């Protein structure tokens, strides 16, 4: 599961970047997944299960961070487009 998610996040980031819009991107979904990764990392530390799986959690969380950055970039692009359209 972690490996599949790990491969999915870079593909999603690329697609979102190329789209150049935040339309269709759910910040609620990104937040829920982010909280899930943080909870998974916290659970590993609390249980004392610091192993290779923890590295995968951190890599996935970093990839998700890239998705967040692209989401905010695209929101800015959407806002600028709407402002230009309003001026026309």
mmCIF file as gemmi writes it, N, C-alpha and C atoms, coordinates in Angstrom:
data_model
loop_
_atom_site.group_PDB
_atom_site.id
_atom_site.type_symbol
_atom_site.label_atom_id
_atom_site.label_alt_id
_atom_site.label_comp_id
_atom_site.label_asym_id
_atom_site.label_entity_id
_atom_site.label_seq_id
_atom_site.pdbx_PDB_ins_code
_atom_site.Cartn_x
_atom_site.Cartn_y
_atom_site.Cartn_z
_atom_site.occupancy
_atom_site.B_iso_or_equiv
_atom_site.pdbx_formal_charge
_atom_site.auth_seq_id
_atom_site.auth_asym_id
_atom_site.pdbx_PDB_model_num
ATOM 1 N N . UNK Axp A 1 ? 0.827 -1.183 0 1 0 ? 1 A 1
ATOM 2 C CA . UNK Axp A 1 ? 0 0 0 1 0 ? 1 A 1
ATOM 3 C C . UNK Axp A 1 ? 0.873 1.249 0 1 0 ? 1 A 1
ATOM 4 N N . UNK Axp A 2 ? 1.867 1.29 0.866 1 0 ? 2 A 1
ATOM 5 C CA . UNK Axp A 2 ? 2.732 2.463 0.937 1 0 ? 2 A 1
ATOM 6 C C . UNK Axp A 2 ? 3.526 2.664 -0.354 1 0 ? 2 A 1
ATOM 7 N N . UNK Axp A 3 ? 3.945 1.578 -0.974 1 0 ? 3 A 1
ATOM 8 C CA . UNK Axp A 3 ? 4.699 1.685 -2.227 1 0 ? 3 A 1
ATOM 9 C C . UNK Axp A 3 ? 3.798 2.179 -3.348 1 0 ? 3 A 1
ATOM 10 N N . UNK Axp A 4 ? 2.573 1.672 -3.425 1 0 ? 4 A 1
ATOM 11 C CA . UNK Axp A 4 ? 1.63 2.141 -4.454 1 0 ? 4 A 1
ATOM 12 C C . UNK Axp A 4 ? 1.307 3.617 -4.272 1 0 ? 4 A 1
ATOM 13 N N . UNK Axp A 5 ? 1.055 4.041 -3.051 1 0 ? 5 A 1
ATOM 14 C CA . UNK Axp A 5 ? 0.81 5.457 -2.787 1 0 ? 5 A 1
ATOM 15 C C . UNK Axp A 5 ? 2.061 6.268 -3.131 1 0 ? 5 A 1
ATOM 16 N N . UNK Axp A 6 ? 3.21 5.73 -2.765 1 0 ? 6 A 1
ATOM 17 C CA . UNK Axp A 6 ? 4.462 6.421 -3.043 1 0 ? 6 A 1
ATOM 18 C C . UNK Axp A 6 ? 4.697 6.647 -4.525 1 0 ? 6 A 1
ATOM 19 N N . UNK Axp A 7 ? 4.285 5.721 -5.342 1 0 ? 7 A 1
ATOM 20 C CA . UNK Axp A 7 ? 4.413 5.881 -6.794 1 0 ? 7 A 1
ATOM 21 C C . UNK Axp A 7 ? 3.332 6.782 -7.361 1 0 ? 7 A 1
ATOM 22 N N . UNK Axp A 8 ? 2.192 6.83 -6.704 1 0 ? 8 A 1
ATOM 23 C CA . UNK Axp A 8 ? 1.062 7.626 -7.191 1 0 ? 8 A 1
ATOM 24 C C . UNK Axp A 8 ? 1.264 9.12 -6.985 1 0 ? 8 A 1
ATOM 25 N N . UNK Axp A 9 ? 1.909 9.523 -5.895 1 0 ? 9 A 1
ATOM 26 C CA . UNK Axp A 9 ? 2.04 10.95 -5.594 1 0 ? 9 A 1
ATOM 27 C C . UNK Axp A 9 ? 2.868 11.709 -6.622 1 0 ? 9 A 1
ATOM 28 N N . UNK Axp A 10 ? 4.009 11.183 -7.074 1 0 ? 10 A 1
ATOM 29 C CA . UNK Axp A 10 ? 4.745 11.913 -8.113 1 0 ? 10 A 1
ATOM 30 C C . UNK Axp A 10 ? 3.954 12.017 -9.424 1 0 ? 10 A 1
ATOM 31 N N . UNK Axp A 11 ? 3.23 10.969 -9.773 1 0 ? 11 A 1
ATOM 32 C CA . UNK Axp A 11 ? 2.408 11.015 -10.991 1 0 ? 11 A 1
ATOM 33 C C . UNK Axp A 11 ? 1.302 12.049 -10.853 1 0 ? 11 A 1
ATOM 34 N N . UNK Axp A 12 ? 0.681 12.122 -9.683 1 0 ? 12 A 1
ATOM 35 C CA . UNK Axp A 12 ? -0.364 13.106 -9.435 1 0 ? 12 A 1
ATOM 36 C C . UNK Axp A 12 ? 0.201 14.523 -9.468 1 0 ? 12 A 1
ATOM 37 N N . UNK Axp A 13 ? 1.388 14.712 -8.897 1 0 ? 13 A 1
ATOM 38 C CA . UNK Axp A 13 ? 2.025 16.03 -8.899 1 0 ? 13 A 1
ATOM 39 C C . UNK Axp A 13 ? 2.315 16.478 -10.327 1 0 ? 13 A 1
ATOM 40 N N . UNK Axp A 14 ? 2.823 15.587 -11.143 1 0 ? 14 A 1
ATOM 41 C CA . UNK Axp A 14 ? 3.121 15.922 -12.54 1 0 ? 14 A 1
ATOM 42 C C . UNK Axp A 14 ? 1.854 16.317 -13.29 1 0 ? 14 A 1
ATOM 43 N N . UNK Axp A 15 ? 0.818 15.53 -13.111 1 0 ? 15 A 1
ATOM 44 C CA . UNK Axp A 15 ? -0.458 15.808 -13.774 1 0 ? 15 A 1
ATOM 45 C C . UNK Axp A 15 ? -1.029 17.154 -13.324 1 0 ? 15 A 1
ATOM 46 N N . UNK Axp A 16 ? -0.976 17.439 -12.038 1 0 ? 16 A 1
ATOM 47 C CA . UNK Axp A 16 ? -1.484 18.706 -11.512 1 0 ? 16 A 1
ATOM 48 C C . UNK Axp A 16 ? -0.664 19.879 -12.014 1 0 ? 16 A 1
ATOM 49 N N . UNK Axp A 17 ? 0.65 19.697 -12.07 1 0 ? 17 A 1
ATOM 50 C CA . UNK Axp A 17 ? 1.521 20.767 -12.552 1 0 ? 17 A 1
ATOM 51 C C . UNK Axp A 17 ? 1.216 21.085 -14.014 1 0 ? 17 A 1
ATOM 52 N N . UNK Axp A 18 ? 1.094 20.044 -14.82 1 0 ? 18 A 1
ATOM 53 C CA . UNK Axp A 18 ? 0.8 20.226 -16.244 1 0 ? 18 A 1
ATOM 54 C C . UNK Axp A 18 ? -0.582 20.841 -16.454 1 0 ? 18 A 1
ATOM 55 N N . UNK Axp A 19 ? -1.541 20.505 -15.612 1 0 ? 19 A 1
ATOM 56 C CA . UNK Axp A 19 ? -2.901 21.032 -15.747 1 0 ? 19 A 1
ATOM 57 C C . UNK Axp A 19 ? -2.926 22.529 -15.47 1 0 ? 19 A 1
ATOM 58 N N . UNK Axp A 20 ? -2.13 22.988 -14.524 1 0 ? 20 A 1
ATOM 59 C CA . UNK Axp A 20 ? -2.044 24.409 -14.208 1 0 ? 20 A 1
ATOM 60 C C . UNK Axp A 20 ? -3.295 24.979 -13.568 1 0 ? 20 A 1
ATOM 61 N N . UNK Axp A 21 ? -4.112 24.118 -12.995 1 0 ? 21 A 1
ATOM 62 C CA . UNK Axp A 21 ? -5.318 24.571 -12.31 1 0 ? 21 A 1
ATOM 63 C C . UNK Axp A 21 ? -5.559 23.705 -11.081 1 0 ? 21 A 1
ATOM 64 N N . UNK Axp A 22 ? -6.162 24.32 -10.083 1 0 ? 22 A 1
ATOM 65 C CA . UNK Axp A 22 ? -6.508 23.577 -8.87 1 0 ? 22 A 1
ATOM 66 C C . UNK Axp A 22 ? -7.9 22.959 -8.972 1 0 ? 22 A 1
ATOM 67 N N . UNK Axp A 23 ? -8.583 23.243 -10.071 1 0 ? 23 A 1
ATOM 68 C CA . UNK Axp A 23 ? -9.923 22.67 -10.272 1 0 ? 23 A 1
ATOM 69 C C . UNK Axp A 23 ? -9.818 21.145 -10.27 1 0 ? 23 A 1
ATOM 70 N N . UNK Axp A 24 ? -10.663 20.524 -9.511 1 0 ? 24 A 1
ATOM 71 C CA . UNK Axp A 24 ? -10.662 19.066 -9.427 1 0 ? 24 A 1
ATOM 72 C C . UNK Axp A 24 ? -9.735 18.519 -8.354 1 0 ? 24 A 1
ATOM 73 N N . UNK Axp A 25 ? -8.963 19.389 -7.726 1 0 ? 25 A 1
ATOM 74 C CA . UNK Axp A 25 ? -8.077 18.961 -6.639 1 0 ? 25 A 1
ATOM 75 C C . UNK Axp A 25 ? -8.767 19.256 -5.315 1 0 ? 25 A 1
ATOM 76 N N . UNK Axp A 26 ? -8.835 18.248 -4.471 1 0 ? 26 A 1
ATOM 77 C CA . UNK Axp A 26 ? -9.5 18.391 -3.189 1 0 ? 26 A 1
ATOM 78 C C . UNK Axp A 26 ? -8.476 18.623 -2.08 1 0 ? 26 A 1
ATOM 79 N N . UNK Axp A 27 ? -8.489 19.827 -1.503 1 0 ? 27 A 1
ATOM 80 C CA . UNK Axp A 27 ? -7.571 20.089 -0.397 1 0 ? 27 A 1
ATOM 81 C C . UNK Axp A 27 ? -7.962 19.247 0.815 1 0 ? 27 A 1
ATOM 82 N N . UNK Axp A 28 ? -9.246 18.916 0.92 1 0 ? 28 A 1
ATOM 83 C CA . UNK Axp A 28 ? -9.692 18.085 2.041 1 0 ? 28 A 1
ATOM 84 C C . UNK Axp A 28 ? -9.065 16.686 1.947 1 0 ? 28 A 1
ATOM 85 N N . UNK Axp A 29 ? -8.996 16.159 0.729 1 0 ? 29 A 1
ATOM 86 C CA . UNK Axp A 29 ? -8.378 14.852 0.514 1 0 ? 29 A 1
ATOM 87 C C . UNK Axp A 29 ? -6.891 14.917 0.854 1 0 ? 29 A 1
ATOM 88 N N . UNK Axp A 30 ? -6.209 15.952 0.349 1 0 ? 30 A 1
ATOM 89 C CA . UNK Axp A 30 ? -4.787 16.101 0.644 1 0 ? 30 A 1
ATOM 90 C C . UNK Axp A 30 ? -4.555 16.205 2.155 1 0 ? 30 A 1
ATOM 91 N N . UNK Axp A 31 ? -5.415 16.934 2.844 1 0 ? 31 A 1
ATOM 92 C CA . UNK Axp A 31 ? -5.282 17.095 4.295 1 0 ? 31 A 1
ATOM 93 C C . UNK Axp A 31 ? -5.493 15.767 5.015 1 0 ? 31 A 1
ATOM 94 N N . UNK Axp A 32 ? -6.51 15.033 4.614 1 0 ? 32 A 1
ATOM 95 C CA . UNK Axp A 32 ? -6.793 13.746 5.254 1 0 ? 32 A 1
ATOM 96 C C . UNK Axp A 32 ? -5.63 12.769 5.07 1 0 ? 32 A 1
ATOM 97 N N . UNK Axp A 33 ? -5.089 12.708 3.866 1 0 ? 33 A 1
ATOM 98 C CA . UNK Axp A 33 ? -3.954 11.822 3.611 1 0 ? 33 A 1
ATOM 99 C C . UNK Axp A 33 ? -2.736 12.286 4.403 1 0 ? 33 A 1
ATOM 100 N N . UNK Axp A 34 ? -2.503 13.596 4.448 1 0 ? 34 A 1
ATOM 101 C CA . UNK Axp A 34 ? -1.373 14.139 5.225 1 0 ? 34 A 1
ATOM 102 C C . UNK Axp A 34 ? -1.487 13.743 6.687 1 0 ? 34 A 1
ATOM 103 N N . UNK Axp A 35 ? -2.673 13.915 7.243 1 0 ? 35 A 1
ATOM 104 C CA . UNK Axp A 35 ? -2.889 13.532 8.649 1 0 ? 35 A 1
ATOM 105 C C . UNK Axp A 35 ? -2.674 12.033 8.845 1 0 ? 35 A 1
ATOM 106 N N . UNK Axp A 36 ? -3.072 11.246 7.868 1 0 ? 36 A 1
ATOM 107 C CA . UNK Axp A 36 ? -2.862 9.801 7.943 1 0 ? 36 A 1
ATOM 108 C C . UNK Axp A 36 ? -1.388 9.44 7.992 1 0 ? 36 A 1
ATOM 109 N N . UNK Axp A 37 ? -0.588 10.085 7.153 1 0 ? 37 A 1
ATOM 110 C CA . UNK Axp A 37 ? 0.852 9.822 7.173 1 0 ? 37 A 1
ATOM 111 C C . UNK Axp A 37 ? 1.481 10.272 8.488 1 0 ? 37 A 1
ATOM 112 N N . UNK Axp A 38 ? 1.089 11.435 8.975 1 0 ? 38 A 1
ATOM 113 C CA . UNK Axp A 38 ? 1.624 11.927 10.246 1 0 ? 38 A 1
ATOM 114 C C . UNK Axp A 38 ? 1.237 10.962 11.378 1 0 ? 38 A 1
ATOM 115 N N . UNK Axp A 39 ? -0.003 10.481 11.362 1 0 ? 39 A 1
ATOM 116 C CA . UNK Axp A 39 ? -0.444 9.523 12.383 1 0 ? 39 A 1
ATOM 117 C C . UNK Axp A 39 ? 0.339 8.215 12.269 1 0 ? 39 A 1
ATOM 118 N N . UNK Axp A 40 ? 0.587 7.766 11.051 1 0 ? 40 A 1
ATOM 119 C CA . UNK Axp A 40 ? 1.364 6.537 10.85 1 0 ? 40 A 1
ATOM 120 C C . UNK Axp A 40 ? 2.784 6.675 11.367 1 0 ? 40 A 1
ATOM 121 N N . UNK Axp A 41 ? 3.393 7.823 11.1 1 0 ? 41 A 1
ATOM 122 C CA . UNK Axp A 41 ? 4.754 8.084 11.584 1 0 ? 41 A 1
ATOM 123 C C . UNK Axp A 41 ? 4.768 8.137 13.114 1 0 ? 41 A 1
ATOM 124 N N . UNK Axp A 42 ? 3.789 8.847 13.686 1 0 ? 42 A 1
ATOM 125 C CA . UNK Axp A 42 ? 3.708 8.946 15.148 1 0 ? 42 A 1
ATOM 126 C C . UNK Axp A 42 ? 3.506 7.564 15.771 1 0 ? 42 A 1
ATOM 127 N N . UNK Axp A 43 ? 2.67 6.746 15.149 1 0 ? 43 A 1
ATOM 128 C CA . UNK Axp A 43 ? 2.417 5.398 15.684 1 0 ? 43 A 1
ATOM 129 C C . UNK Axp A 43 ? 3.687 4.556 15.672 1 0 ? 43 A 1
ATOM 130 N N . UNK Axp A 44 ? 4.484 4.683 14.61 1 0 ? 44 A 1
ATOM 131 C CA . UNK Axp A 44 ? 5.744 3.925 14.545 1 0 ? 44 A 1
ATOM 132 C C . UNK Axp A 44 ? 6.68 4.331 15.688 1 0 ? 44 A 1
ATOM 133 N N . UNK Axp A 45 ? 6.785 5.653 15.91 1 0 ? 45 A 1
ATOM 134 C CA . UNK Axp A 45 ? 7.656 6.121 16.994 1 0 ? 45 A 1
ATOM 135 C C . UNK Axp A 45 ? 7.119 5.71 18.367 1 0 ? 45 A 1
ATOM 136 N N . UNK Axp A 46 ? 5.814 5.845 18.569 1 0 ? 46 A 1
ATOM 137 C CA . UNK Axp A 46 ? 5.215 5.487 19.87 1 0 ? 46 A 1
ATOM 138 C C . UNK Axp A 46 ? 5.366 4 20.173 1 0 ? 46 A 1
ATOM 139 N N . UNK Axp A 47 ? 5.264 3.183 19.135 1 0 ? 47 A 1
ATOM 140 C CA . UNK Axp A 47 ? 5.376 1.736 19.326 1 0 ? 47 A 1
ATOM 141 C C . UNK Axp A 47 ? 6.828 1.273 19.348 1 0 ? 47 A 1
ATOM 142 N N . UNK Axp A 48 ? 7.751 2.173 19.054 1 0 ? 48 A 1
ATOM 143 C CA . UNK Axp A 48 ? 9.158 1.79 19.02 1 0 ? 48 A 1
ATOM 144 C C . UNK Axp A 48 ? 9.508 0.941 17.823 1 0 ? 48 A 1
ATOM 145 N N . UNK Axp A 49 ? 8.721 1.038 16.754 1 0 ? 49 A 1
ATOM 146 C CA . UNK Axp A 49 ? 8.948 0.242 15.55 1 0 ? 49 A 1
ATOM 147 C C . UNK Axp A 49 ? 9.642 1.088 14.481 1 0 ? 49 A 1
ATOM 148 N N . UNK Axp A 50 ? 10.81 1.566 14.813 1 0 ? 50 A 1
ATOM 149 C CA . UNK Axp A 50 ? 11.568 2.384 13.871 1 0 ? 50 A 1
ATOM 150 C C . UNK Axp A 50 ? 12.322 1.437 12.944 1 0 ? 50 A 1
ATOM 151 N N . UNK Axp A 51 ? 11.793 1.275 11.721 1 0 ? 51 A 1
ATOM 152 C CA . UNK Axp A 51 ? 12.402 0.386 10.739 1 0 ? 51 A 1
ATOM 153 C C . UNK Axp A 51 ? 12.304 1.013 9.35 1 0 ? 51 A 1
ATOM 154 N N . UNK Axp A 52 ? 12.553 0.234 8.314 1 0 ? 52 A 1
ATOM 155 C CA . UNK Axp A 52 ? 12.578 0.736 6.938 1 0 ? 52 A 1
ATOM 156 C C . UNK Axp A 52 ? 11.231 1.302 6.501 1 0 ? 52 A 1
ATOM 157 N N . UNK Axp A 53 ? 10.144 0.831 7.068 1 0 ? 53 A 1
ATOM 158 C CA . UNK Axp A 53 ? 8.816 1.318 6.692 1 0 ? 53 A 1
ATOM 159 C C . UNK Axp A 53 ? 8.685 2.803 7.027 1 0 ? 53 A 1
ATOM 160 N N . UNK Axp A 54 ? 9.33 3.234 8.083 1 0 ? 54 A 1
ATOM 161 C CA . UNK Axp A 54 ? 9.297 4.632 8.474 1 0 ? 54 A 1
ATOM 162 C C . UNK Axp A 54 ? 9.895 5.524 7.381 1 0 ? 54 A 1
ATOM 163 N N . UNK Axp A 55 ? 10.922 5.035 6.718 1 0 ? 55 A 1
ATOM 164 C CA . UNK Axp A 55 ? 11.53 5.781 5.606 1 0 ? 55 A 1
ATOM 165 C C . UNK Axp A 55 ? 10.516 5.975 4.487 1 0 ? 55 A 1
ATOM 166 N N . UNK Axp A 56 ? 9.739 4.944 4.194 1 0 ? 56 A 1
ATOM 167 C CA . UNK Axp A 56 ? 8.723 5.032 3.146 1 0 ? 56 A 1
ATOM 168 C C . UNK Axp A 56 ? 7.656 6.058 3.532 1 0 ? 56 A 1
ATOM 169 N N . UNK Axp A 57 ? 7.267 6.075 4.792 1 0 ? 57 A 1
ATOM 170 C CA . UNK Axp A 57 ? 6.31 7.078 5.264 1 0 ? 57 A 1
ATOM 171 C C . UNK Axp A 57 ? 6.839 8.491 5.012 1 0 ? 57 A 1
ATOM 172 N N . UNK Axp A 58 ? 8.105 8.722 5.346 1 0 ? 58 A 1
ATOM 173 C CA . UNK Axp A 58 ? 8.693 10.056 5.167 1 0 ? 58 A 1
ATOM 174 C C . UNK Axp A 58 ? 8.815 10.419 3.685 1 0 ? 58 A 1
ATOM 175 N N . UNK Axp A 59 ? 9.183 9.471 2.851 1 0 ? 59 A 1
ATOM 176 C CA . UNK Axp A 59 ? 9.268 9.736 1.408 1 0 ? 59 A 1
ATOM 177 C C . UNK Axp A 59 ? 7.888 10.091 0.862 1 0 ? 59 A 1
ATOM 178 N N . UNK Axp A 60 ? 6.875 9.324 1.248 1 0 ? 60 A 1
ATOM 179 C CA . UNK Axp A 60 ? 5.514 9.608 0.793 1 0 ? 60 A 1
ATOM 180 C C . UNK Axp A 60 ? 5.031 10.963 1.288 1 0 ? 60 A 1
ATOM 181 N N . UNK Axp A 61 ? 5.348 11.297 2.524 1 0 ? 61 A 1
ATOM 182 C CA . UNK Axp A 61 ? 4.951 12.591 3.071 1 0 ? 61 A 1
ATOM 183 C C . UNK Axp A 61 ? 5.635 13.728 2.317 1 0 ? 61 A 1
ATOM 184 N N . UNK Axp A 62 ? 6.893 13.535 1.94 1 0 ? 62 A 1
ATOM 185 C CA . UNK Axp A 62 ? 7.608 14.548 1.154 1 0 ? 62 A 1
ATOM 186 C C . UNK Axp A 62 ? 6.961 14.712 -0.223 1 0 ? 62 A 1
ATOM 187 N N . UNK Axp A 63 ? 6.607 13.609 -0.859 1 0 ? 63 A 1
ATOM 188 C CA . UNK Axp A 63 ? 5.925 13.678 -2.16 1 0 ? 63 A 1
ATOM 189 C C . UNK Axp A 63 ? 4.576 14.366 -2.018 1 0 ? 63 A 1
ATOM 190 N N . UNK Axp A 64 ? 3.902 14.114 -0.946 1 0 ? 64 A 1
ATOM 191 C CA . UNK Axp A 64 ? 2.628 14.776 -0.69 1 0 ? 64 A 1
ATOM 192 C C . UNK Axp A 64 ? 2.845 16.275 -0.474 1 0 ? 64 A 1
ATOM 193 N N . UNK Axp A 65 ? 3.954 16.644 0.149 1 0 ? 65 A 1
ATOM 194 C CA . UNK Axp A 65 ? 4.298 18.054 0.31 1 0 ? 65 A 1
ATOM 195 C C . UNK Axp A 65 ? 4.463 18.747 -1.032 1 0 ? 65 A 1
ATOM 196 N N . UNK Axp A 66 ? 5.035 18.047 -2 1 0 ? 66 A 1
ATOM 197 C CA . UNK Axp A 66 ? 5.154 18.6 -3.357 1 0 ? 66 A 1
ATOM 198 C C . UNK Axp A 66 ? 3.763 18.815 -3.943 1 0 ? 66 A 1
ATOM 199 N N . UNK Axp A 67 ? 2.854 17.887 -3.715 1 0 ? 67 A 1
ATOM 200 C CA . UNK Axp A 67 ? 1.484 18.034 -4.203 1 0 ? 67 A 1
ATOM 201 C C . UNK Axp A 67 ? 0.816 19.253 -3.578 1 0 ? 67 A 1
ATOM 202 N N . UNK Axp A 68 ? 1.064 19.483 -2.287 1 0 ? 68 A 1
ATOM 203 C CA . UNK Axp A 68 ? 0.527 20.679 -1.622 1 0 ? 68 A 1
ATOM 204 C C . UNK Axp A 68 ? 1.07 21.937 -2.274 1 0 ? 68 A 1
ATOM 205 N N . UNK Axp A 69 ? 2.379 21.967 -2.535 1 0 ? 69 A 1
ATOM 206 C CA . UNK Axp A 69 ? 2.992 23.146 -3.154 1 0 ? 69 A 1
ATOM 207 C C . UNK Axp A 69 ? 2.383 23.415 -4.533 1 0 ? 69 A 1
ATOM 208 N N . UNK Axp A 70 ? 2.179 22.376 -5.308 1 0 ? 70 A 1
ATOM 209 C CA . UNK Axp A 70 ? 1.583 22.541 -6.633 1 0 ? 70 A 1
ATOM 210 C C . UNK Axp A 70 ? 0.126 22.982 -6.517 1 0 ? 70 A 1
ATOM 211 N N . UNK Axp A 71 ? -0.584 22.468 -5.535 1 0 ? 71 A 1
ATOM 212 C CA . UNK Axp A 71 ? -1.965 22.888 -5.318 1 0 ? 71 A 1
ATOM 213 C C . UNK Axp A 71 ? -2.036 24.399 -5.072 1 0 ? 71 A 1
ATOM 214 N N . UNK Axp A 72 ? -1.163 24.916 -4.191 1 0 ? 72 A 1
ATOM 215 C CA . UNK Axp A 72 ? -1.186 26.35 -3.902 1 0 ? 72 A 1
ATOM 216 C C . UNK Axp A 72 ? -0.711 27.168 -5.099 1 0 ? 72 A 1
ATOM 217 N N . UNK Axp A 73 ? 0.25 26.655 -5.849 1 0 ? 73 A 1
ATOM 218 C CA . UNK Axp A 73 ? 0.673 27.317 -7.083 1 0 ? 73 A 1
ATOM 219 C C . UNK Axp A 73 ? -0.496 27.417 -8.054 1 0 ? 73 A 1
ATOM 220 N N . UNK Axp A 74 ? -1.184 26.314 -8.235 1 0 ? 74 A 1
ATOM 221 C CA . UNK Axp A 74 ? -2.31 26.29 -9.174 1 0 ? 74 A 1
ATOM 222 C C . UNK Axp A 74 ? -3.465 27.171 -8.708 1 0 ? 74 A 1
ATOM 223 N N . UNK Axp A 75 ? -3.679 27.237 -7.404 1 0 ? 75 A 1
ATOM 224 C CA . UNK Axp A 75 ? -4.709 28.151 -6.894 1 0 ? 75 A 1
ATOM 225 C C . UNK Axp A 75 ? -4.372 29.59 -7.239 1 0 ? 75 A 1
ATOM 226 N N . UNK Axp A 76 ? -3.1 29.935 -7.121 1 0 ? 76 A 1
ATOM 227 C CA . UNK Axp A 76 ? -2.652 31.273 -7.491 1 0 ? 76 A 1
ATOM 228 C C . UNK Axp A 76 ? -2.847 31.538 -8.979 1 0 ? 76 A 1
ATOM 229 N N . UNK Axp A 77 ? -2.55 30.53 -9.802 1 0 ? 77 A 1
ATOM 230 C CA . UNK Axp A 77 ? -2.763 30.672 -11.244 1 0 ? 77 A 1
ATOM 231 C C . UNK Axp A 77 ? -4.248 30.855 -11.559 1 0 ? 77 A 1
ATOM 232 N N . UNK Axp A 78 ? -5.093 30.097 -10.879 1 0 ? 78 A 1
ATOM 233 C CA . UNK Axp A 78 ? -6.546 30.227 -11.079 1 0 ? 78 A 1
ATOM 234 C C . UNK Axp A 78 ? -7.028 31.619 -10.692 1 0 ? 78 A 1
ATOM 235 N N . UNK Axp A 79 ? -6.522 32.116 -9.563 1 0 ? 79 A 1
ATOM 236 C CA . UNK Axp A 79 ? -6.932 33.45 -9.102 1 0 ? 79 A 1
ATOM 237 C C . UNK Axp A 79 ? -6.5 34.519 -10.109 1 0 ? 79 A 1
ATOM 238 N N . UNK Axp A 80 ? -5.279 34.428 -10.601 1 0 ? 80 A 1
ATOM 239 C CA . UNK Axp A 80 ? -4.784 35.401 -11.578 1 0 ? 80 A 1
ATOM 240 C C . UNK Axp A 80 ? -5.603 35.344 -12.864 1 0 ? 80 A 1
ATOM 241 N N . UNK Axp A 81 ? -5.976 34.146 -13.279 1 0 ? 81 A 1
ATOM 242 C CA . UNK Axp A 81 ? -6.799 33.996 -14.492 1 0 ? 81 A 1
ATOM 243 C C . UNK Axp A 81 ? -8.154 34.635 -14.313 1 0 ? 81 A 1
ATOM 244 N N . UNK Axp A 82 ? -8.761 34.426 -13.15 1 0 ? 82 A 1
ATOM 245 C CA . UNK Axp A 82 ? -10.08 35.015 -12.878 1 0 ? 82 A 1
ATOM 246 C C . UNK Axp A 82 ? -10.006 36.539 -12.794 1 0 ? 82 A 1
ATOM 247 N N . UNK Axp A 83 ? -8.924 37.054 -12.222 1 0 ? 83 A 1
ATOM 248 C CA . UNK Axp A 83 ? -8.753 38.501 -12.134 1 0 ? 83 A 1
ATOM 249 C C . UNK Axp A 83 ? -8.572 39.115 -13.521 1 0 ? 83 A 1
ATOM 250 N N . UNK Axp A 84 ? -7.789 38.445 -14.384 1 0 ? 84 A 1
ATOM 251 C CA . UNK Axp A 84 ? -7.616 38.929 -15.747 1 0 ? 84 A 1
ATOM 252 C C . UNK Axp A 84 ? -8.913 38.893 -16.518 1 0 ? 84 A 1
ATOM 253 N N . UNK Axp A 85 ? -9.705 37.843 -16.299 1 0 ? 85 A 1
ATOM 254 C CA . UNK Axp A 85 ? -10.987 37.724 -16.983 1 0 ? 85 A 1
ATOM 255 C C . UNK Axp A 85 ? -11.955 38.817 -16.513 1 0 ? 85 A 1
ATOM 256 N N . UNK Axp A 86 ? -11.895 39.163 -15.245 1 0 ? 86 A 1
ATOM 257 C CA . UNK Axp A 86 ? -12.77 40.195 -14.705 1 0 ? 86 A 1
ATOM 258 C C . UNK Axp A 86 ? -12.417 41.571 -15.254 1 0 ? 86 A 1
ATOM 259 N N . UNK Axp A 87 ? -11.138 41.781 -15.573 1 0 ? 87 A 1
ATOM 260 C CA . UNK Axp A 87 ? -10.7 43.058 -16.12 1 0 ? 87 A 1
ATOM 261 C C . UNK Axp A 87 ? -11.059 43.213 -17.597 1 0 ? 87 A 1
ATOM 262 N N . UNK Axp A 88 ? -11.312 42.117 -18.243 1 0 ? 88 A 1
ATOM 263 C CA . UNK Axp A 88 ? -11.609 42.156 -19.69 1 0 ? 88 A 1
ATOM 264 C C . UNK Axp A 88 ? -13.005 42.642 -19.963 1 0 ? 88 A 1
